């Protein structure tokens, strides 16, 4: 009891207002937690990718491209989760729309995605690095740029040959400077020197 005034009585209207306020606070806290979690995962994955790209010897444009894609994915996840958490969208609706959008994008960007996946495989396998001397389809030169979609080779005449990564992965690719590096990495026996 409160002194001099009698008991504090909360009516149905005040109870609904308090319940609504608590629900709004919980909703806002949930949305902030979801957004923070997704962006934390994006930052951690960016750090891992940065390290892999650096080890692969790729340029800063590759890192910028991958980081851009991760930010877009994080933003889509935040919007999707916020809509679901706020009750504006169900999980089924979100998954259905996401699936349709993903299929549409993958069909529209099939060649680009093939080049990007091939670029990632080139990085992870360590087949080529900057300044490697390579020979591909009659073109001999030094690798001067490795991107997600294509690789640039400066020929011995000073010209640039831009080769898509999927074509490059299809081979035959001869890397004249990576024999020792790849032999150590994959445990291949080096052939004896020819006389």
N, C-alpha and C positions, 0 to 999 in steps of 0.2 A: 504494500500500500504506500501511496505517496502521502507525505505529511500535509494534512490540512485540506486535501482535495478529494480524497476518496480513491478507490481503485482505478487503475488505468484500464480502460476498456477499449479494445480495438474492434471496430465494426467490420462488416463484410467488405465495404468499399476500401477501407484502409488496408485490409488484409490482401485484397487483390492488387492494390498498388504496390505493396511491399513485395508480393510474389512476382509481379511483373518486373519490378526493378531488379530483383535478384536474378531473374531469368536473363534480363538484358546484360547484367554484369557478367554472368556465366557465359553468355554467348560471345560477348566481346573478348573475354579472357580466353575462351576456346579458339576464337579466330586468331588472336595474337599468338597463341601457343602453336597453332598449326602453321602460320606463316613463318614464325621464327624457326620452327623445326625444319621446314622445307628449305629455307634459305641457309640454314646451318649445314644440311646435307649437301646443298649445292656448293657451298664454300669448301667443304672437305673434299668433295669430288673434284672441284677445280684445282685444289692443291695437288691432288694425286695426278691429275692429268697434266698439270704444269711440270711436274717432276718427270713423267714419262716422256713428254714432248722434249724436254731439255736433254734427257738421256739419249733420245733418238736423234738429236742434232737438228731438229726442225726449227724453222723460223718463227718469229713472233706472230705472224699472220695465222698460223695454224692454231696457236693458243687462243688468239682472239676469236676465231671462228667457233672453236669448241666451247669457249666460255659464253659466247652469244647464244648458242643452242641450249646450253644448260640454263641460262637465265630465262629464256623463253619457256622451257619446260617447267622451271620452278614457278614462274608466273601463272602458267596454265594450271598447275597443281594447286596453287594458292586459291585461285578463283574457283576452281572446282570444289575444293574442300570448304571454302567459305559459303558457297551456294548450298552445298549439302548440309553444312552445320546450321545454317540459318533456316533450313527447311524449305528453301526455294527450289531445290532440285533433289531428286533421289539418287542413290548410288547407281541404280539401273539406268536411269536416264543419262547420267554423266558417262557411264561406261559405254553406252550405246553411241552417244554423240562422239565420244573420243575415238571409238573404233571406226566409225564412218569417216571422221576427219583423217585419221591415220592412214586408212586405206586409200583415200583420195590423194593425200599428199604423197604417199609412197608410189602410187601409179604415175602421178604427174612428174615426180622427181626420180624415176627409176634409174636413169643413167647417172645422174648426179650422186644418188645414194650408192650406186655401185662404185663410183670413183672414190667417194668418201670412205667406204668400207675398205677398199683396196689401199687407200692412203693410210688408214689406221693399221692395216696388216703390214704395210711396208715399215711403219714406225716400230711396231711391236716386234717384228721379226729381225729388225736391224739390217735388212738387206741393203739399204742404201743410206748414206749420210751425206751431208754437205761436203763438197770437195772430193767425193769419190770419182775415180775415172771409170766410166762405164761405156759399154757398147750395146746398142739396142737397134735392131732392124737396120743395120748398115750405118747408123749414126754413132760416132765415137766422140766423147767429150767429158767434161767435168760437170757434176751436178752443182748448180748454183742456187736452186730454190726447190724446196719440197713443200708442197701445199696439200690440203686435204683432197683437192680435185685433180691436180696435175703436178708434174715434176718438170723443172726447167733444166735443160742440158745445154751448156755452152760448147759448141763444136770447136774443133781445132782451128777452124777458119774464123772463129769469133762470132758465129751466128748462134741464135738460140733455137733449140728444138723444144717445143712444149708438148709433152707426152702425157695423155691422161693416165691416171694411176691404174685403172682397170686394164688398159692396154699394156702398160708396163708390167703388171703382175702376170699377164698372159704370156709374156716372154717371147722369145728367149732373151734374157738379160744377162750380160756378162759384166761383173763388177771386178775390175782389174786390181783395185786397191783394198778390197775387203776380204781377201783370202785368209789372212791370218786371223782377223777379227771373227769371221764366221766360223772358221775351223775351231777356234777356242770356245766360242759360244755353244756350238752344237757337237763338239767332241769328234770332229772329222779328222782322220789321219791325212796329213799333208803328203802329197806325192813326192817322191825323191826328185831332186833337181835333174833336169835333162842335160846331157853333155853336148 
